[in-house]
Amino acid sequence: MTSSDESAVLHVLRCIGYAELPRVADAAGLPDLDAESYLIDLATAGLVTRTSGAWGLTESGRAEDARRITRELGTAGARDALTAAYEKFMVLNPELLDLCSAWQLRTVDGMATPNDHSDPSYDARVLERFADLDRRAEAVIADLAAALPRFGRYRGRLTAALDRVRAGALEHLTDSMTSYHTVWFQLHEDLLATLGIPRAWTAAR
């Protein structure tokens, strides 16, 4: 157990919001018992709180996370490399959102209709496009991980989500808390938090 692991737990809550222990541990890449120990220490310091079984940041925790990731970025001298990789990520982001829409809705007789996944050939075509996007995302995440190694965890989590979908658990593409779309959203939020970019600014791009 290390101080960097504690910072990882704190930062996970910054990126995913309120979450129960297993989800925090998975996102931080830690065993549940280790993640819980860090959460208890952070709660004692007034940086996190637990409500109805879910952990979340306090205002002090949010400020402390911002201080730690600013220091991390400065120490690594990684701002320029991370910004360049973020720009590549933002090229892929609209395509990911379009693919999520295609997975959830399909056009039938000219009308947008919820995809009930009764047409395997349609789902296979969307999944193939996801796989193509994922191959291009791999290079972006490699650049991010080269700048700050903690970004490498997203590669494994995205791959795991896509593998579960290929095994038949279709909800892991867009409709679960560990879905490809959810992990992608967390990666986006992590980039914004780390680089200090307001989400409203990205929505206007």
PyMOL commands that place a pseudoatom at each C-alpha (Angstrom):
pseudoatom trace, name=CA, resn=MET, resi=1, chain=A, elem=C, hetatm=0, pos=[0.000, 0.000, 0.000]
pseudoatom trace, name=CA, resn=THR, resi=2, chain=A, elem=C, hetatm=0, pos=[1.430, 3.364, -1.051]
pseudoatom trace, name=CA, resn=SER, resi=3, chain=A, elem=C, hetatm=0, pos=[0.574, 7.052, -0.979]
pseudoatom trace, name=CA, resn=SER, resi=4, chain=A, elem=C, hetatm=0, pos=[0.182, 6.918, -4.771]
pseudoatom trace, name=CA, resn=ASP, resi=5, chain=A, elem=C, hetatm=0, pos=[-2.471, 4.217, -4.325]
pseudoatom trace, name=CA, resn=GLU, resi=6, chain=A, elem=C, hetatm=0, pos=[-4.270, 6.474, -1.843]
pseudoatom trace, name=CA, resn=SER, resi=7, chain=A, elem=C, hetatm=0, pos=[-4.152, 9.310, -4.381]
pseudoatom trace, name=CA, resn=ALA, resi=8, chain=A, elem=C, hetatm=0, pos=[-5.488, 6.904, -7.023]
pseudoatom trace, name=CA, resn=VAL, resi=9, chain=A, elem=C, hetatm=0, pos=[-8.501, 6.112, -4.823]
pseudoatom trace, name=CA, resn=LEU, resi=10, chain=A, elem=C, hetatm=0, pos=[-9.108, 9.811, -4.186]
pseudoatom trace, name=CA, resn=HIS, resi=11, chain=A, elem=C, hetatm=0, pos=[-8.847, 10.614, -7.904]
pseudoatom trace, name=CA, resn=VAL, resi=12, chain=A, elem=C, hetatm=0, pos=[-11.146, 7.756, -8.898]
pseudoatom trace, name=CA, resn=LEU, resi=13, chain=A, elem=C, hetatm=0, pos=[-13.912, 9.346, -6.844]
pseudoatom trace, name=CA, resn=ARG, resi=14, chain=A, elem=C, hetatm=0, pos=[-13.226, 12.654, -8.602]
pseudoatom trace, name=CA, resn=CYS, resi=15, chain=A, elem=C, hetatm=0, pos=[-13.781, 10.921, -11.960]
pseudoatom trace, name=CA, resn=ILE, resi=16, chain=A, elem=C, hetatm=0, pos=[-16.698, 8.579, -11.214]
pseudoatom trace, name=CA, resn=GLY, resi=17, chain=A, elem=C, hetatm=0, pos=[-18.626, 10.422, -8.502]
pseudoatom trace, name=CA, resn=TYR, resi=18, chain=A, elem=C, hetatm=0, pos=[-20.346, 8.476, -5.715]
pseudoatom trace, name=CA, resn=ALA, resi=19, chain=A, elem=C, hetatm=0, pos=[-19.667, 4.751, -5.959]
pseudoatom trace, name=CA, resn=GLU, resi=20, chain=A, elem=C, hetatm=0, pos=[-19.691, 1.604, -3.867]
pseudoatom trace, name=CA, resn=LEU, resi=21, chain=A, elem=C, hetatm=0, pos=[-16.445, -0.060, -2.819]
pseudoatom trace, name=CA, resn=PRO, resi=22, chain=A, elem=C, hetatm=0, pos=[-16.137, -2.718, -5.582]
pseudoatom trace, name=CA, resn=ARG, resi=23, chain=A, elem=C, hetatm=0, pos=[-16.422, -0.099, -8.308]
pseudoatom trace, name=CA, resn=VAL, resi=24, chain=A, elem=C, hetatm=0, pos=[-13.876, 2.188, -6.617]
pseudoatom trace, name=CA, resn=ALA, resi=25, chain=A, elem=C, hetatm=0, pos=[-11.457, -0.723, -6.189]
pseudoatom trace, name=CA, resn=ASP, resi=26, chain=A, elem=C, hetatm=0, pos=[-11.878, -1.846, -9.809]
pseudoatom trace, name=CA, resn=ALA, resi=27, chain=A, elem=C, hetatm=0, pos=[-11.294, 1.645, -11.183]
pseudoatom trace, name=CA, resn=ALA, resi=28, chain=A, elem=C, hetatm=0, pos=[-8.239, 2.153, -8.946]
pseudoatom trace, name=CA, resn=GLY, resi=29, chain=A, elem=C, hetatm=0, pos=[-6.816, -1.277, -9.792]
pseudoatom trace, name=CA, resn=LEU, resi=30, chain=A, elem=C, hetatm=0, pos=[-6.682, -2.329, -6.134]
pseudoatom trace, name=CA, resn=PRO, resi=31, chain=A, elem=C, hetatm=0, pos=[-8.031, -5.245, -4.064]
pseudoatom trace, name=CA, resn=ASP, resi=32, chain=A, elem=C, hetatm=0, pos=[-11.255, -4.331, -2.265]
pseudoatom trace, name=CA, resn=LEU, resi=33, chain=A, elem=C, hetatm=0, pos=[-9.637, -4.526, 1.178]
pseudoatom trace, name=CA, resn=ASP, resi=34, chain=A, elem=C, hetatm=0, pos=[-6.822, -2.128, 0.210]
pseudoatom trace, name=CA, resn=ALA, resi=35, chain=A, elem=C, hetatm=0, pos=[-9.227, 0.335, -1.410]
pseudoatom trace, name=CA, resn=GLU, resi=36, chain=A, elem=C, hetatm=0, pos=[-11.473, 0.217, 1.664]
pseudoatom trace, name=CA, resn=SER, resi=37, chain=A, elem=C, hetatm=0, pos=[-8.514, 0.900, 3.960]
pseudoatom trace, name=CA, resn=TYR, resi=38, chain=A, elem=C, hetatm=0, pos=[-7.571, 3.978, 1.916]
pseudoatom trace, name=CA, resn=LEU, resi=39, chain=A, elem=C, hetatm=0, pos=[-11.190, 5.167, 1.888]
pseudoatom trace, name=CA, resn=ILE, resi=40, chain=A, elem=C, hetatm=0, pos=[-11.354, 4.913, 5.684]
pseudoatom trace, name=CA, resn=ASP, resi=41, chain=A, elem=C, hetatm=0, pos=[-8.093, 6.879, 6.014]
pseudoatom trace, name=CA, resn=LEU, resi=42, chain=A, elem=C, hetatm=0, pos=[-9.370, 9.515, 3.573]
pseudoatom trace, name=CA, resn=ALA, resi=43, chain=A, elem=C, hetatm=0, pos=[-12.664, 9.723, 5.479]
pseudoatom trace, name=CA, resn=THR, resi=44, chain=A, elem=C, hetatm=0, pos=[-10.763, 10.245, 8.732]
pseudoatom trace, name=CA, resn=ALA, resi=45, chain=A, elem=C, hetatm=0, pos=[-8.958, 13.142, 7.037]
pseudoatom trace, name=CA, resn=GLY, resi=46, chain=A, elem=C, hetatm=0, pos=[-12.301, 14.621, 5.941]
pseudoatom trace, name=CA, resn=LEU, resi=47, chain=A, elem=C, hetatm=0, pos=[-11.601, 14.106, 2.235]
pseudoatom trace, name=CA, resn=VAL, resi=48, chain=A, elem=C, hetatm=0, pos=[-14.292, 11.517, 1.468]
pseudoatom trace, name=CA, resn=THR, resi=49, chain=A, elem=C, hetatm=0, pos=[-17.644, 10.586, 2.932]
pseudoatom trace, name=CA, resn=ARG, resi=50, chain=A, elem=C, hetatm=0, pos=[-19.941, 7.571, 2.768]
pseudoatom trace, name=CA, resn=THR, resi=51, chain=A, elem=C, hetatm=0, pos=[-23.660, 7.942, 2.137]
pseudoatom trace, name=CA, resn=SER, resi=52, chain=A, elem=C, hetatm=0, pos=[-26.123, 5.047, 1.724]
pseudoatom trace, name=CA, resn=GLY, resi=53, chain=A, elem=C, hetatm=0, pos=[-23.229, 2.664, 1.094]
pseudoatom trace, name=CA, resn=ALA, resi=54, chain=A, elem=C, hetatm=0, pos=[-21.547, 4.805, -1.570]
pseudoatom trace, name=CA, resn=TRP, resi=55, chain=A, elem=C, hetatm=0, pos=[-18.297, 6.741, -1.205]
pseudoatom trace, name=CA, resn=GLY, resi=56, chain=A, elem=C, hetatm=0, pos=[-17.810, 10.250, -2.561]
pseudoatom trace, name=CA, resn=LEU, resi=57, chain=A, elem=C, hetatm=0, pos=[-15.573, 13.293, -2.283]
pseudoatom trace, name=CA, resn=THR, resi=58, chain=A, elem=C, hetatm=0, pos=[-16.140, 16.114, 0.166]
pseudoatom trace, name=CA, resn=GLU, resi=59, chain=A, elem=C, hetatm=0, pos=[-15.374, 19.650, -0.986]
pseudoatom trace, name=CA, resn=SER, resi=60, chain=A, elem=C, hetatm=0, pos=[-12.040, 19.346, 0.827]
pseudoatom trace, name=CA, resn=GLY, resi=61, chain=A, elem=C, hetatm=0, pos=[-11.411, 16.070, -1.000]
pseudoatom trace, name=CA, resn=ARG, resi=62, chain=A, elem=C, hetatm=0, pos=[-12.078, 17.648, -4.364]
pseudoatom trace, name=CA, resn=ALA, resi=63, chain=A, elem=C, hetatm=0, pos=[-9.635, 20.461, -3.566]
pseudoatom trace, name=CA, resn=GLU, resi=64, chain=A, elem=C, hetatm=0, pos=[-7.017, 17.989, -2.300]
pseudoatom trace, name=CA, resn=ASP, resi=65, chain=A, elem=C, hetatm=0, pos=[-7.346, 15.872, -5.452]
pseudoatom trace, name=CA, resn=ALA, resi=66, chain=A, elem=C, hetatm=0, pos=[-6.851, 18.973, -7.614]
pseudoatom trace, name=CA, resn=ARG, resi=67, chain=A, elem=C, hetatm=0, pos=[-3.743, 19.847, -5.615]
pseudoatom trace, name=CA, resn=ARG, resi=68, chain=A, elem=C, hetatm=0, pos=[-2.307, 16.322, -5.953]
pseudoatom trace, name=CA, resn=ILE, resi=69, chain=A, elem=C, hetatm=0, pos=[-2.912, 15.922, -9.693]
pseudoatom trace, name=CA, resn=THR, resi=70, chain=A, elem=C, hetatm=0, pos=[-1.509, 19.403, -10.383]
pseudoatom trace, name=CA, resn=ARG, resi=71, chain=A, elem=C, hetatm=0, pos=[1.629, 18.401, -8.495]
pseudoatom trace, name=CA, resn=GLU, resi=72, chain=A, elem=C, hetatm=0, pos=[1.728, 15.039, -10.329]
pseudoatom trace, name=CA, resn=LEU, resi=73, chain=A, elem=C, hetatm=0, pos=[1.472, 16.727, -13.719]
pseudoatom trace, name=CA, resn=GLY, resi=74, chain=A, elem=C, hetatm=0, pos=[4.159, 19.275, -12.856]
pseudoatom trace, name=CA, resn=THR, resi=75, chain=A, elem=C, hetatm=0, pos=[6.555, 16.709, -11.405]
pseudoatom trace, name=CA, resn=ALA, resi=76, chain=A, elem=C, hetatm=0, pos=[6.218, 14.499, -14.493]
pseudoatom trace, name=CA, resn=GLY, resi=77, chain=A, elem=C, hetatm=0, pos=[6.548, 17.466, -16.876]
pseudoatom trace, name=CA, resn=ALA, resi=78, chain=A, elem=C, hetatm=0, pos=[3.763, 15.805, -18.824]
pseudoatom trace, name=CA, resn=ARG, resi=79, chain=A, elem=C, hetatm=0, pos=[1.367, 18.640, -19.668]
pseudoatom trace, name=CA, resn=ASP, resi=80, chain=A, elem=C, hetatm=0, pos=[2.382, 19.041, -23.327]
pseudoatom trace, name=CA, resn=ALA, resi=81, chain=A, elem=C, hetatm=0, pos=[2.333, 15.292, -24.032]
pseudoatom trace, name=CA, resn=LEU, resi=82, chain=A, elem=C, hetatm=0, pos=[-0.960, 14.840, -22.222]
pseudoatom trace, name=CA, resn=THR, resi=83, chain=A, elem=C, hetatm=0, pos=[-2.532, 17.774, -24.057]
pseudoatom trace, name=CA, resn=ALA, resi=84, chain=A, elem=C, hetatm=0, pos=[-1.457, 16.337, -27.416]
pseudoatom trace, name=CA, resn=ALA, resi=85, chain=A, elem=C, hetatm=0, pos=[-2.974, 12.946, -26.540]
pseudoatom trace, name=CA, resn=TYR, resi=86, chain=A, elem=C, hetatm=0, pos=[-6.140, 14.640, -25.285]
pseudoatom trace, name=CA, resn=GLU, resi=87, chain=A, elem=C, hetatm=0, pos=[-6.575, 16.313, -28.679]
pseudoatom trace, name=CA, resn=LYS, resi=88, chain=A, elem=C, hetatm=0, pos=[-6.372, 12.871, -30.336]
pseudoatom trace, name=CA, resn=PHE, resi=89, chain=A, elem=C, hetatm=0, pos=[-8.916, 11.531, -27.832]
pseudoatom trace, name=CA, resn=MET, resi=90, chain=A, elem=C, hetatm=0, pos=[-11.309, 14.343, -28.713]
pseudoatom trace, name=CA, resn=VAL, resi=91, chain=A, elem=C, hetatm=0, pos=[-11.146, 13.330, -32.389]
pseudoatom trace, name=CA, resn=LEU, resi=92, chain=A, elem=C, hetatm=0, pos=[-12.439, 9.868, -31.387]
pseudoatom trace, name=CA, resn=ASN, resi=93, chain=A, elem=C, hetatm=0, pos=[-14.986, 11.030, -28.805]
pseudoatom trace, name=CA, resn=PRO, resi=94, chain=A, elem=C, hetatm=0, pos=[-17.814, 12.049, -31.220]
pseudoatom trace, name=CA, resn=GLU, resi=95, chain=A, elem=C, hetatm=0, pos=[-17.460, 8.701, -33.020]
pseudoatom trace, name=CA, resn=LEU, resi=96, chain=A, elem=C, hetatm=0, pos=[-17.799, 6.850, -29.710]
pseudoatom trace, name=CA, resn=LEU, resi=97, chain=A, elem=C, hetatm=0, pos=[-20.991, 8.771, -28.919]
pseudoatom trace, name=CA, resn=ASP, resi=98, chain=A, elem=C, hetatm=0, pos=[-22.410, 8.001, -32.385]
pseudoatom trace, name=CA, resn=LEU, resi=99, chain=A, elem=C, hetatm=0, pos=[-21.640, 4.298, -31.923]
pseudoatom trace, name=CA, resn=CYS, resi=100, chain=A, elem=C, hetatm=0, pos=[-23.353, 4.255, -28.523]
pseudoatom trace, name=CA, resn=SER, resi=101, chain=A, elem=C, hetatm=0, pos=[-26.446, 5.768, -30.149]
pseudoatom trace, name=CA, resn=ALA, resi=102, chain=A, elem=C, hetatm=0, pos=[-26.300, 3.152, -32.927]
pseudoatom trace, name=CA, resn=TRP, resi=103, chain=A, elem=C, hetatm=0, pos=[-26.129, 0.388, -30.289]
pseudoatom trace, name=CA, resn=GLN, resi=104, chain=A, elem=C, hetatm=0, pos=[-29.104, 1.736, -28.350]
pseudoatom trace, name=CA, resn=LEU, resi=105, chain=A, elem=C, hetatm=0, pos=[-31.298, 2.867, -31.282]
pseudoatom trace, name=CA, resn=ARG, resi=106, chain=A, elem=C, hetatm=0, pos=[-31.781, 1.628, -34.836]
pseudoatom trace, name=CA, resn=THR, resi=107, chain=A, elem=C, hetatm=0, pos=[-33.836, 2.944, -37.718]
pseudoatom trace, name=CA, resn=VAL, resi=108, chain=A, elem=C, hetatm=0, pos=[-36.872, 0.815, -38.650]
pseudoatom trace, name=CA, resn=ASP, resi=109, chain=A, elem=C, hetatm=0, pos=[-39.212, 2.053, -41.398]
pseudoatom trace, name=CA, resn=GLY, resi=110, chain=A, elem=C, hetatm=0, pos=[-37.617, 5.474, -41.131]
pseudoatom trace, name=CA, resn=MET, resi=111, chain=A, elem=C, hetatm=0, pos=[-38.217, 5.711, -37.362]
pseudoatom trace, name=CA, resn=ALA, resi=112, chain=A, elem=C, hetatm=0, pos=[-35.630, 5.622, -34.561]
pseudoatom trace, name=CA, resn=THR, resi=113, chain=A, elem=C, hetatm=0, pos=[-36.473, 2.539, -32.482]
pseudoatom trace, name=CA, resn=PRO, resi=114, chain=A, elem=C, hetatm=0, pos=[-34.853, 1.064, -29.355]
pseudoatom trace, name=CA, resn=ASN, resi=115, chain=A, elem=C, hetatm=0, pos=[-32.470, -1.704, -30.366]
pseudoatom trace, name=CA, resn=ASP, resi=116, chain=A, elem=C, hetatm=0, pos=[-33.886, -4.916, -28.864]
pseudoatom trace, name=CA, resn=HIS, resi=117, chain=A, elem=C, hetatm=0, pos=[-30.829, -6.868, -30.105]
pseudoatom trace, name=CA, resn=SER, resi=118, chain=A, elem=C, hetatm=0, pos=[-33.017, -9.311, -32.035]
pseudoatom trace, name=CA, resn=ASP, resi=119, chain=A, elem=C, hetatm=0, pos=[-30.935, -8.802, -35.204]
pseudoatom trace, name=CA, resn=PRO, resi=120, chain=A, elem=C, hetatm=0, pos=[-27.480, -10.362, -34.657]
pseudoatom trace, name=CA, resn=SER, resi=121, chain=A, elem=C, hetatm=0, pos=[-26.182, -9.073, -37.996]
pseudoatom trace, name=CA, resn=TYR, resi=122, chain=A, elem=C, hetatm=0, pos=[-26.968, -5.453, -37.008]
pseudoatom trace, name=CA, resn=ASP, resi=123, chain=A, elem=C, hetatm=0, pos=[-25.302, -5.862, -33.598]
pseudoatom trace, name=CA, resn=ALA, resi=124, chain=A, elem=C, hetatm=0, pos=[-22.275, -7.507, -35.260]
pseudoatom trace, name=CA, resn=ARG, resi=125, chain=A, elem=C, hetatm=0, pos=[-21.839, -4.530, -37.610]
pseudoatom trace, name=CA, resn=VAL, resi=126, chain=A, elem=C, hetatm=0, pos=[-21.961, -2.047, -34.707]
pseudoatom trace, name=CA, resn=LEU, resi=127, chain=A, elem=C, hetatm=0, pos=[-19.565, -4.179, -32.665]
pseudoatom trace, name=CA, resn=GLU, resi=128, chain=A, elem=C, hetatm=0, pos=[-17.097, -4.303, -35.558]
pseudoatom trace, name=CA, resn=ARG, resi=129, chain=A, elem=C, hetatm=0, pos=[-17.135, -0.507, -35.696]
pseudoatom trace, name=CA, resn=PHE, resi=130, chain=A, elem=C, hetatm=0, pos=[-16.529, -0.436, -31.916]
pseudoatom trace, name=CA, resn=ALA, resi=131, chain=A, elem=C, hetatm=0, pos=[-13.575, -2.777, -32.393]
pseudoatom trace, name=CA, resn=ASP, resi=132, chain=A, elem=C, hetatm=0, pos=[-12.130, -0.477, -35.070]
pseudoatom trace, name=CA, resn=LEU, resi=133, chain=A, elem=C, hetatm=0, pos=[-12.518, 2.537, -32.758]
pseudoatom trace, name=CA, resn=ASP, resi=134, chain=A, elem=C, hetatm=0, pos=[-10.937, 0.567, -29.921]
pseudoatom trace, name=CA, resn=ARG, resi=135, chain=A, elem=C, hetatm=0, pos=[-7.884, -0.232, -32.049]
pseudoatom trace, name=CA, resn=ARG, resi=136, chain=A, elem=C, hetatm=0, pos=[-7.363, 3.475, -32.729]
pseudoatom trace, name=CA, resn=ALA, resi=137, chain=A, elem=C, hetatm=0, pos=[-8.026, 4.350, -29.068]
pseudoatom trace, name=CA, resn=GLU, resi=138, chain=A, elem=C, hetatm=0, pos=[-5.267, 1.939, -28.065]
pseudoatom trace, name=CA, resn=ALA, resi=139, chain=A, elem=C, hetatm=0, pos=[-2.624, 4.217, -29.573]
pseudoatom trace, name=CA, resn=VAL, resi=140, chain=A, elem=C, hetatm=0, pos=[-4.072, 7.268, -27.799]
pseudoatom trace, name=CA, resn=ILE, resi=141, chain=A, elem=C, hetatm=0, pos=[-4.127, 5.507, -24.432]
pseudoatom trace, name=CA, resn=ALA, resi=142, chain=A, elem=C, hetatm=0, pos=[-0.534, 4.372, -24.989]
pseudoatom trace, name=CA, resn=ASP, resi=143, chain=A, elem=C, hetatm=0, pos=[0.441, 8.032, -25.460]
pseudoatom trace, name=CA, resn=LEU, resi=144, chain=A, elem=C, hetatm=0, pos=[-1.473, 8.981, -22.294]
pseudoatom trace, name=CA, resn=ALA, resi=145, chain=A, elem=C, hetatm=0, pos=[0.165, 6.190, -20.301]
pseudoatom trace, name=CA, resn=ALA, resi=146, chain=A, elem=C, hetatm=0, pos=[3.599, 7.232, -21.544]
pseudoatom trace, name=CA, resn=ALA, resi=147, chain=A, elem=C, hetatm=0, pos=[2.902, 10.706, -20.156]
pseudoatom trace, name=CA, resn=LEU, resi=148, chain=A, elem=C, hetatm=0, pos=[1.296, 9.528, -16.882]
pseudoatom trace, name=CA, resn=PRO, resi=149, chain=A, elem=C, hetatm=0, pos=[1.356, 5.754, -16.239]
pseudoatom trace, name=CA, resn=ARG, resi=150, chain=A, elem=C, hetatm=0, pos=[-1.940, 5.725, -14.317]
pseudoatom trace, name=CA, resn=PHE, resi=151, chain=A, elem=C, hetatm=0, pos=[-3.799, 6.266, -17.616]
pseudoatom trace, name=CA, resn=GLY, resi=152, chain=A, elem=C, hetatm=0, pos=[-2.721, 2.774, -18.645]
pseudoatom trace, name=CA, resn=ARG, resi=153, chain=A, elem=C, hetatm=0, pos=[-5.426, 1.290, -16.392]
pseudoatom trace, name=CA, resn=TYR, resi=154, chain=A, elem=C, hetatm=0, pos=[-8.069, 2.463, -18.863]
pseudoatom trace, name=CA, resn=ARG, resi=155, chain=A, elem=C, hetatm=0, pos=[-6.673, 0.142, -21.562]
pseudoatom trace, name=CA, resn=GLY, resi=156, chain=A, elem=C, hetatm=0, pos=[-7.373, -2.934, -19.459]
pseudoatom trace, name=CA, resn=ARG, resi=157, chain=A, elem=C, hetatm=0, pos=[-10.817, -1.764, -18.355]
pseudoatom trace, name=CA, resn=LEU, resi=158, chain=A, elem=C, hetatm=0, pos=[-11.948, -0.944, -21.912]
pseudoatom trace, name=CA, resn=THR, resi=159, chain=A, elem=C, hetatm=0, pos=[-10.653, -4.282, -23.193]
pseudoatom trace, name=CA, resn=ALA, resi=160, chain=A, elem=C, hetatm=0, pos=[-12.428, -6.139, -20.377]
pseudoatom trace, name=CA, resn=ALA, resi=161, chain=A, elem=C, hetatm=0, pos=[-15.727, -4.416, -21.204]
pseudoatom trace, name=CA, resn=LEU, resi=162, chain=A, elem=C, hetatm=0, pos=[-15.440, -5.247, -24.912]
pseudoatom trace, name=CA, resn=ASP, resi=163, chain=A, elem=C, hetatm=0, pos=[-14.512, -8.866, -24.133]
pseudoatom trace, name=CA, resn=ARG, resi=164, chain=A, elem=C, hetatm=0, pos=[-17.618, -9.242, -21.932]
pseudoatom trace, name=CA, resn=VAL, resi=165, chain=A, elem=C, hetatm=0, pos=[-19.804, -7.951, -24.775]
pseudoatom trace, name=CA, resn=ARG, resi=166, chain=A, elem=C, hetatm=0, pos=[-18.224, -10.411, -27.220]
pseudoatom trace, name=CA, resn=ALA, resi=167, chain=A, elem=C, hetatm=0, pos=[-18.990, -13.168, -24.700]
pseudoatom trace, name=CA, resn=GLY, resi=168, chain=A, elem=C, hetatm=0, pos=[-22.677, -12.252, -24.827]
pseudoatom trace, name=CA, resn=ALA, resi=169, chain=A, elem=C, hetatm=0, pos=[-23.069, -9.794, -21.933]
pseudoatom trace, name=CA, resn=LEU, resi=170, chain=A, elem=C, hetatm=0, pos=[-24.396, -7.028, -24.188]
pseudoatom trace, name=CA, resn=GLU, resi=171, chain=A, elem=C, hetatm=0, pos=[-25.096, -4.584, -21.347]
pseudoatom trace, name=CA, resn=HIS, resi=172, chain=A, elem=C, hetatm=0, pos=[-21.342, -4.046, -20.974]
pseudoatom trace, name=CA, resn=LEU, resi=173, chain=A, elem=C, hetatm=0, pos=[-21.189, -1.950, -24.128]
pseudoatom trace, name=CA, resn=THR, resi=174, chain=A, elem=C, hetatm=0, pos=[-23.327, 1.005, -22.970]
pseudoatom trace, name=CA, resn=ASP, resi=175, chain=A, elem=C, hetatm=0, pos=[-25.674, -0.008, -20.139]
pseudoatom trace, name=CA, resn=SER, resi=176, chain=A, elem=C, hetatm=0, pos=[-23.704, -1.005, -17.039]
pseudoatom trace, name=CA, resn=MET, resi=177, chain=A, elem=C, hetatm=0, pos=[-21.478, 0.830, -14.556]
pseudoatom trace, name=CA, resn=THR, resi=178, chain=A, elem=C, hetatm=0, pos=[-18.494, -1.085, -15.980]
pseudoatom trace, name=CA, resn=SER, resi=179, chain=A, elem=C, hetatm=0, pos=[-19.516, -0.690, -19.626]
pseudoatom trace, name=CA, resn=TYR, resi=180, chain=A, elem=C, hetatm=0, pos=[-17.203, 0.490, -22.395]
pseudoatom trace, name=CA, resn=HIS, resi=181, chain=A, elem=C, hetatm=0, pos=[-19.121, 3.765, -22.550]
pseudoatom trace, name=CA, resn=THR, resi=182, chain=A, elem=C, hetatm=0, pos=[-18.898, 4.322, -18.771]
pseudoatom trace, name=CA, resn=VAL, resi=183, chain=A, elem=C, hetatm=0, pos=[-15.132, 3.668, -18.701]
pseudoatom trace, name=CA, resn=TRP, resi=184, chain=A, elem=C, hetatm=0, pos=[-14.678, 5.956, -21.721]
pseudoatom trace, name=CA, resn=PHE, resi=185, chain=A, elem=C, hetatm=0, pos=[-16.658, 8.696, -19.928]
pseudoatom trace, name=CA, resn=GLN, resi=186, chain=A, elem=C, hetatm=0, pos=[-14.407, 8.293, -16.881]
pseudoatom trace, name=CA, resn=LEU, resi=187, chain=A, elem=C, hetatm=0, pos=[-11.322, 8.579, -19.072]
pseudoatom trace, name=CA, resn=HIS, resi=188, chain=A, elem=C, hetatm=0, pos=[-12.727, 11.786, -20.553]
pseudoatom trace, name=CA, resn=GLU, resi=189, chain=A, elem=C, hetatm=0, pos=[-13.475, 13.146, -17.067]
pseudoatom trace, name=CA, resn=ASP, resi=190, chain=A, elem=C, hetatm=0, pos=[-9.968, 12.178, -15.902]
pseudoatom trace, name=CA, resn=LEU, resi=191, chain=A, elem=C, hetatm=0, pos=[-8.401, 14.089, -18.788]
pseudoatom trace, name=CA, resn=LEU, resi=192, chain=A, elem=C, hetatm=0, pos=[-10.496, 17.170, -18.070]
pseudoatom trace, name=CA, resn=ALA, resi=193, chain=A, elem=C, hetatm=0, pos=[-9.683, 17.060, -14.350]
pseudoatom trace, name=CA, resn=THR, resi=194, chain=A, elem=C, hetatm=0, pos=[-5.974, 16.434, -14.900]
pseudoatom trace, name=CA, resn=LEU, resi=195, chain=A, elem=C, hetatm=0, pos=[-5.596, 19.204, -17.473]
pseudoatom trace, name=CA, resn=GLY, resi=196, chain=A, elem=C, hetatm=0, pos=[-7.956, 21.582, -15.644]
pseudoatom trace, name=CA, resn=ILE, resi=197, chain=A, elem=C, hetatm=0, pos=[-10.352, 21.894, -18.599]
pseudoatom trace, name=CA, resn=PRO, resi=198, chain=A, elem=C, hetatm=0, pos=[-14.013, 22.762, -17.789]
pseudoatom trace, name=CA, resn=ARG, resi=199, chain=A, elem=C, hetatm=0, pos=[-16.463, 20.209, -19.255]
pseudoatom trace, name=CA, resn=ALA, resi=200, chain=A, elem=C, hetatm=0, pos=[-18.666, 23.078, -20.490]
pseudoatom trace, name=CA, resn=TRP, resi=201, chain=A, elem=C, hetatm=0, pos=[-15.760, 24.239, -22.664]
pseudoatom trace, name=CA, resn=THR, resi=202, chain=A, elem=C, hetatm=0, pos=[-15.469, 20.842, -24.342]
pseudoatom trace, name=CA, resn=ALA, resi=203, chain=A, elem=C, hetatm=0, pos=[-19.226, 20.718, -25.017]
pseudoatom trace, name=CA, resn=ALA, resi=204, chain=A, elem=C, hetatm=0, pos=[-18.915, 23.939, -26.992]
pseudoatom trace, name=CA, resn=ARG, resi=205, chain=A, elem=C, hetatm=0, pos=[-16.225, 22.521, -29.302]
for i in range(1, 205): cmd.bond("trace and resi %d" % i, "trace and resi %d" % (i + 1))
show_as sticks, trace
zoom trace
